[in-house]
Structure formats: structure tokens, C-alpha cells
Amino acid sequence: MIQAEGLSKTFFVHRKEPGLWGSVKSLVKRTKEPRHAVRGVSFHVGPGEIVGLVGANGAGKTTVVKMLAGIIVPTAGRARVLGYDPWLRDNRMRAQIALIMGQKAQLWWDLPAADCFLLLREIYQIPRQRFDEGLAYLAETLDVDQQLNVQIRRLSLGERMKMELIAALLHSPRVCFLDEPTIGLDLTAQRAIREFLLRYRQDHQPAMLLTSHYMEDIERLCKRILIIRRGELVFDGPLAEVAERYAQHKMVAVELSHEVDRQQLARELEGLGEILPPEEGHEADLGLRLRTPRAQVAALAGRLLQLLPVTDLSIEEEEIGNIIARIMQEREDENENEEGDEE
């Protein structure tokens, strides 16, 4: 339902020397500098999939989404959304897609949500019965039945985001682009949005492409992720595979019956694992967290049970967010080394 092949986008920015003289020179001759926002990105998304697009600020995530939605024309490459070229902006395609951007509002600020939805009904030419049934389903699922007649500007941020979701999904799109849909929301609102998206996916089976800086969004919603760094796609695969392929360490957590000498313990465990400092507010806890190479997990666990008054022991994978951050940093270091070699 979504196909991208070699998508690339280059912007040109103007460089100006500082000061008055620099401004005068720029009037005569402007220096352009290319900025490669996206470079050769290829992937596909099938029906019923929620695929996470992960990357740092400025990595190119939103540019990819905007190209697929037809807002931006790529410099190179091609894409197909529901069989259409997105940047031709065919109304038959636009009637079947939705774009939700957490930082941009599409509803009319001074109108109540119910009136906004009636306007969208006319825009999308949704039959009355289908509109009423769809609105009732979405409002009930998102628990905003009582806020439909309240002006958008008088709603809380979480309620406004729910209304934005309803507006985007009223016409039952087959493809949804979700760009930071939970940004700025509190934990309760984030959880409600995530649960709604899972239920909507189950009921309607659209293809969804999700960008988010909240790893809980990615872990809860996506079984497959795309990692993009400086415009390049560096990973495309199952979320579970990230830990298997890239996590070099595991975390071992132990609960103790009484306090121990941590410095002495660190010497005893040298070569097996690293004792992590206690989290803020947990300095007095009788718990230890250790980071150990995957190959040393069994040896470390055995040594801990031998040395310490252990009441509980658990072995966990590293946090997925830390692993992804390390993948992106490693790629960045590789590129810097290559640039240095060329010089």
C-alpha cells in the first residue's frame, strides 16, 4: 500500500556572510549550499502494518512522510501510495489517505469539533449514514462524546489531539501517516491515543507509518521499525531483531537482603560486568543493576549468587531506545571516519 524506491530530497539553502557588507554582497550574488534531507530511502508498508520511522531531529523523518503524502516532490526516486504517484495529488488517492501531524492543527480554532466534522463531511463527500456511524464510533472509542460541541480552542491539548484524529479518520482512510501524534501529551493522553490506534488498526486494517520520539509509542505500536540517520535508511526490520542484532550487553538486576560493599563487589566482578550507579532517589535501595556482555550473563549470574545475599535476580535486554541511539551514533562515527580518510 506504501512503496518507496530510492527516495531522495535535496534542499538548497542560501549562505550569507554576517554584517551589513555580507547583506549587500548577498543582494548581488547569493551562495547556495545543498542540504541532503533524504538519500535513497526504499521500503514498503502493507495493509494492517504500523511501521515506526525512527531517527534524531533533522534525520529526515518528516520529509519522508511529506513526500509520501504528496506535499513535497522528491529530487530523485519514486513512490506509490495505493497505486498512485503521491506528488500528482490525485483526488482519488487523497480521498483514501490521512496525514496527522502532532505539531500542526487542521481544525478550525473557533468552531466546535462537531461543526468542523460537518465541513469535512462535505469536503470528502461522505454519505450521511456512514458519517454518523463513523463519528459515533470514533468519539466513543476516544471518549470525547461530551466535547463535540465545545470550541476547539477551549479543549485541552489531549482532547484537541483526539479531535484531530477523528477529523483525519472520518473518511476511513486506507493509509495513515502519523507524524508525532502524541507530542506534548501527558502520559494518560499518550496511552489513550496508543490504545485507540491499536484498536483502529484491528478494526480497519489500514497501512500506518508512524514517527515518534517517544520509544513507548514505538514499542507499543510497532512490530517493525525503520531507522533513518542523516537521511539514510540504516535499518529496516522487526523491532525484536534490533536487540538481537545490535545489543552487545544485557542488564542484570538483583535484590539483596542487606547492603554490601559495592567497591569490593566491583573488584570481585572485574571482567564479568559493570555495576551501574543507583538511580536518583534509589541510593538507599537494596538493589543492584549491572551491565554485562551477552556471553558473560551466565557466569555473572552464578558469581552473584555465590557472593551475595540475593533474594531476587532478573535478566533483561537493554532499553531499545539506548540501542537505537547507539546504532545511529555508530553510523555517524563511520561517516566521519570516511570523510576524514577522503581529506
C-alpha positions as CSV (number, residue, x, y, z in Angstrom):
1,M,0.0,0.0,0.0
2,I,3.0,2.2,0.5
3,Q,6.1,1.7,-1.7
4,A,9.2,3.9,-1.7
5,E,12.2,3.3,-4.0
6,G,15.3,5.3,-3.8
7,L,13.5,8.4,-2.5
8,S,15.9,11.4,-2.2
9,K,15.3,15.1,-1.4
10,T,17.8,17.9,-1.6
11,F,17.1,21.4,-0.5
12,F,19.2,24.4,-1.3
13,V,19.9,27.0,1.4
14,H,21.4,30.4,1.0
15,R,24.6,31.3,2.8
16,K,25.2,34.9,3.9
17,E,28.2,36.4,5.5
18,P,27.5,38.2,8.7
19,G,27.1,42.0,8.9
20,L,26.0,44.8,6.6
21,W,28.6,44.1,3.9
22,G,27.5,40.5,3.8
23,S,23.9,41.6,3.3
24,V,25.0,43.9,0.4
25,K,27.0,41.1,-1.2
26,S,24.1,38.7,-1.0
27,L,21.9,41.1,-3.0
28,V,24.4,40.8,-5.9
29,K,25.4,37.2,-5.6
30,R,23.8,34.6,-3.4
31,T,25.7,31.4,-2.4
32,K,23.6,28.3,-2.4
33,E,24.5,25.2,-0.4
34,P,22.8,21.8,-0.9
35,R,21.3,20.0,2.1
36,H,20.5,16.3,1.6
37,A,17.4,15.8,3.7
38,V,16.7,12.2,2.4
39,R,19.1,9.9,0.5
40,G,18.0,6.8,-1.4
41,V,15.3,5.6,1.0
42,S,13.5,2.4,0.0
43,F,10.8,0.4,1.9
44,H,7.2,-0.8,1.7
45,V,4.3,-1.0,4.1
46,G,1.5,-3.5,3.8
47,P,-2.2,-3.4,4.9
48,G,-2.6,-3.7,8.7
49,E,1.0,-2.8,9.4
50,I,2.1,0.0,11.8
51,V,5.7,0.7,10.9
52,G,7.7,3.0,13.1
53,L,10.1,5.6,11.4
54,V,12.8,6.4,14.0
55,G,15.6,9.0,13.9
56,A,17.0,12.0,15.6
57,N,15.8,15.6,15.0
58,G,16.6,16.6,11.4
59,A,17.2,13.0,10.3
60,G,14.6,13.3,7.5
61,K,11.6,11.5,9.0
62,T,9.0,14.3,8.4
63,T,10.5,14.9,4.9
64,V,9.8,11.2,4.0
65,V,6.3,11.4,5.3
66,K,5.6,14.6,3.4
67,M,6.9,13.1,0.2
68,L,4.7,10.1,0.5
69,A,1.7,12.3,1.3
70,G,2.3,14.4,-1.8
71,I,3.2,17.6,0.0
72,I,6.9,17.6,-1.2
73,V,8.2,16.5,-4.6
74,P,11.3,14.3,-4.3
75,T,14.6,15.2,-6.0
76,A,15.0,11.6,-7.1
77,G,13.4,8.2,-6.7
78,R,9.8,7.1,-6.9
79,A,6.9,6.2,-4.6
80,R,3.5,4.6,-4.9
81,V,0.7,5.0,-2.4
82,L,-2.4,2.9,-3.2
83,G,-1.0,2.6,-6.7
84,Y,-0.8,6.4,-7.2
85,D,2.1,8.8,-7.6
86,P,1.7,10.9,-4.4
87,W,3.0,14.2,-5.8
88,L,0.5,14.1,-8.7
89,R,-2.1,14.7,-5.9
90,D,-4.8,12.7,-7.5
91,N,-8.1,13.2,-5.6
92,R,-8.7,9.5,-5.7
93,M,-5.6,9.0,-3.6
94,R,-6.2,11.9,-1.3
95,A,-9.6,10.6,-0.5
96,Q,-8.0,7.4,0.9
97,I,-5.1,8.8,2.9
98,A,-4.8,10.7,6.2
99,L,-1.9,12.8,7.5
100,I,-1.8,13.6,11.2
101,M,0.9,16.0,12.3
102,G,1.1,16.4,16.1
103,Q,2.6,19.9,15.7
104,K,0.1,21.2,13.2
105,A,-3.7,21.7,13.6
106,Q,-6.2,21.1,10.8
107,L,-9.4,22.0,12.6
108,W,-10.9,25.5,12.8
109,W,-9.9,27.1,16.1
110,D,-13.2,29.0,16.9
111,L,-15.6,26.3,15.8
112,P,-16.8,23.3,17.8
113,A,-15.5,20.0,16.7
114,A,-18.9,18.8,15.5
115,D,-19.1,21.7,13.0
116,C,-15.6,21.0,11.8
117,F,-16.6,17.4,11.1
118,L,-19.6,18.5,9.1
119,L,-17.4,20.6,6.9
120,L,-15.0,17.7,6.4
121,R,-18.1,15.5,5.5
122,E,-18.8,17.9,2.7
123,I,-15.2,18.0,1.6
124,Y,-14.9,14.2,1.4
125,Q,-18.5,13.7,0.3
126,I,-19.1,11.1,3.0
127,P,-22.7,9.6,2.9
128,R,-24.7,10.8,5.9
129,Q,-25.3,7.3,7.4
130,R,-21.6,6.3,7.1
131,F,-20.6,9.7,8.6
132,D,-22.9,9.4,11.6
133,E,-21.8,5.8,12.3
134,G,-18.1,6.6,11.9
135,L,-18.3,9.7,14.1
136,A,-20.1,7.8,16.8
137,Y,-17.6,5.0,16.7
138,L,-14.6,7.3,16.8
139,A,-16.0,9.6,19.5
140,E,-17.0,6.7,21.7
141,T,-13.6,4.9,21.3
142,L,-11.7,8.1,22.1
143,D,-14.1,9.1,24.9
144,V,-14.9,12.6,23.7
145,D,-18.7,12.3,23.2
146,Q,-19.3,15.2,25.6
147,Q,-16.7,17.5,24.0
148,L,-18.0,17.5,20.4
149,N,-19.9,20.8,20.8
150,V,-17.1,22.7,22.6
151,Q,-15.0,25.2,20.7
152,I,-11.6,23.6,19.7
153,R,-9.7,26.4,21.4
154,R,-11.4,25.6,24.7
155,L,-10.3,22.0,24.7
156,S,-7.2,20.6,26.5
157,L,-4.3,19.6,24.3
158,G,-5.1,15.9,24.7
159,E,-8.8,16.5,23.7
160,R,-7.7,18.5,20.7
161,M,-5.4,15.8,19.6
162,K,-8.2,13.3,19.8
163,M,-10.4,15.6,17.7
164,E,-7.6,15.8,15.1
165,L,-7.5,12.0,15.0
166,I,-11.3,11.9,14.4
167,A,-11.0,14.5,11.7
168,A,-8.3,12.5,9.9
169,L,-10.1,9.2,10.1
170,L,-13.7,10.2,9.4
171,H,-13.4,9.2,5.7
172,S,-12.0,5.7,6.6
173,P,-8.6,6.2,5.0
174,R,-6.7,3.1,3.9
175,V,-3.3,4.7,4.5
176,C,-2.4,6.8,7.6
177,F,0.7,8.9,8.1
178,L,1.2,9.7,11.8
179,D,3.9,12.3,12.4
180,E,4.4,12.7,16.2
181,P,0.8,12.1,17.1
182,T,1.4,12.1,20.9
183,I,3.9,15.0,21.1
184,G,3.3,17.2,24.1
185,L,0.6,15.0,25.6
186,D,0.6,13.7,29.2
187,L,1.0,10.0,30.0
188,T,-2.7,9.4,30.2
189,A,-3.4,11.0,26.9
190,Q,-0.5,9.2,25.2
191,R,-1.8,5.9,26.5
192,A,-5.3,6.6,25.2
193,I,-4.0,7.6,21.8
194,R,-1.9,4.4,21.6
195,E,-4.8,2.1,22.6
196,F,-7.1,3.8,20.1
197,L,-4.6,3.4,17.2
198,L,-4.2,-0.3,18.0
199,R,-8.0,-0.8,18.1
200,Y,-8.5,1.2,14.9
201,R,-5.8,-0.9,13.2
202,Q,-7.5,-4.1,14.3
203,D,-10.9,-2.9,13.1
204,H,-10.0,-1.3,9.8
205,Q,-6.6,-2.7,8.7
206,P,-5.0,0.5,7.3
207,A,-1.3,0.8,6.5
208,M,0.2,3.2,9.0
209,L,3.6,4.9,9.0
210,L,4.4,6.4,12.5
211,T,7.1,8.8,13.5
212,S,7.7,9.5,17.2
213,H,10.4,10.5,19.7
214,Y,8.7,8.5,22.4
215,M,10.1,5.0,22.5
216,E,7.0,3.8,24.3
217,D,4.9,4.7,21.2
218,I,7.3,2.6,19.0
219,E,7.4,-0.3,21.4
220,R,3.7,-0.4,22.0
221,L,2.5,0.1,18.4
222,C,5.2,-1.2,16.0
223,K,6.5,-4.6,15.3
224,R,8.7,-3.3,12.6
225,I,10.8,-0.2,12.5
226,L,12.8,1.9,10.1
227,I,15.8,3.7,11.5
228,I,16.9,6.8,9.5
229,R,20.1,8.7,10.1
230,R,21.1,11.9,8.2
231,G,18.5,11.0,5.5
232,E,19.8,7.4,5.0
233,L,17.9,4.3,6.0
234,V,20.2,2.3,8.2
235,F,17.8,-0.4,9.5
236,D,14.6,-2.0,8.3
237,G,13.3,-5.0,10.2
238,P,11.4,-6.3,13.2
239,L,11.7,-4.3,16.4
240,A,12.7,-7.5,18.3
241,E,15.6,-8.0,15.9
242,V,17.2,-4.7,16.9
243,A,18.1,-6.1,20.3
244,E,19.2,-9.5,18.9
245,R,21.5,-7.9,16.3
246,Y,22.8,-4.8,17.9
247,A,22.6,-5.3,21.7
248,Q,26.0,-6.3,22.9
249,H,25.1,-6.3,26.6
250,K,22.3,-7.4,28.9
251,M,21.2,-5.9,32.1
252,V,21.2,-8.0,35.4
253,A,19.1,-6.7,38.3
254,V,19.4,-8.2,41.8
255,E,17.6,-7.6,45.1
256,L,19.6,-8.1,48.3
257,S,18.6,-8.9,51.8
258,H,21.1,-6.4,53.2
259,E,23.6,-3.8,52.0
260,V,27.0,-4.8,50.6
261,D,30.3,-3.1,49.9
262,R,29.9,-2.0,46.3
263,Q,33.5,-1.2,45.7
264,Q,34.7,-4.6,47.0
265,L,32.0,-6.2,44.8
266,A,33.2,-4.3,41.7
267,R,36.7,-5.8,42.3
268,E,35.2,-9.3,42.7
269,L,33.3,-8.9,39.4
270,E,36.0,-7.4,37.3
271,G,35.8,-8.7,33.8
272,L,32.3,-10.0,34.2
273,G,30.2,-6.9,34.4
274,E,29.9,-3.2,35.4
275,I,27.9,-2.1,38.4
276,L,25.7,0.9,37.3
277,P,25.2,3.8,39.7
278,P,21.9,3.8,41.5
279,E,19.1,5.8,40.0
280,E,18.3,9.2,41.6
281,G,16.1,8.6,44.7
282,H,17.2,5.0,45.0
283,E,20.5,5.4,46.7
284,A,19.4,3.6,49.8
285,D,17.7,0.7,47.9
286,L,18.9,-2.9,48.4
287,G,19.1,-3.4,44.7
288,L,21.9,-3.6,42.1
289,R,21.9,-3.1,38.4
290,L,24.8,-4.5,36.3
291,R,25.6,-4.3,32.6
292,T,27.4,-7.4,31.2
293,P,28.4,-8.7,27.8
294,R,25.9,-11.2,26.5
295,A,28.4,-14.0,26.6
296,Q,29.1,-13.4,30.3
297,V,25.5,-13.4,31.5
298,A,25.5,-16.9,32.9
299,A,28.9,-16.5,34.5
300,L,27.9,-13.2,36.1
301,A,24.6,-14.6,37.5
302,G,26.4,-17.6,39.0
303,R,29.0,-15.3,40.6
304,L,26.4,-13.0,42.1
305,L,24.5,-15.9,43.6
306,Q,27.8,-17.2,45.1
307,L,28.9,-13.9,46.6
308,L,25.8,-12.0,47.6
309,P,22.7,-12.5,49.8
310,V,20.4,-12.4,46.7
311,T,16.6,-12.5,47.2
312,D,15.7,-12.0,43.6
313,L,17.5,-11.9,40.2
314,S,16.3,-10.9,36.8
315,I,18.0,-10.6,33.3
316,E,16.7,-8.0,30.9
317,E,17.6,-6.7,27.4
318,E,19.0,-3.1,27.2
319,E,16.4,-0.4,26.7
320,I,15.5,-0.3,23.0
321,G,15.9,3.5,22.9
322,N,19.6,3.2,24.0
323,I,20.3,0.5,21.4
324,I,18.8,2.7,18.6
325,A,20.7,5.7,19.8
326,R,23.9,3.7,19.7
327,I,23.2,2.4,16.1
328,M,22.7,6.0,14.9
329,Q,25.9,7.1,16.7
330,E,28.0,4.3,15.2
331,R,26.8,5.2,11.7
332,E,27.7,8.8,12.3
333,D,31.2,7.9,13.6
334,E,31.7,5.7,10.4
335,N,30.7,8.6,8.2
336,E,33.0,11.0,10.0
337,N,35.9,8.5,9.6
338,E,35.2,8.1,5.9
339,E,35.1,11.9,5.4
340,G,38.4,12.1,7.3
341,D,40.0,9.5,5.1
342,E,38.9,11.4,1.9
343,E,40.5,14.5,3.2
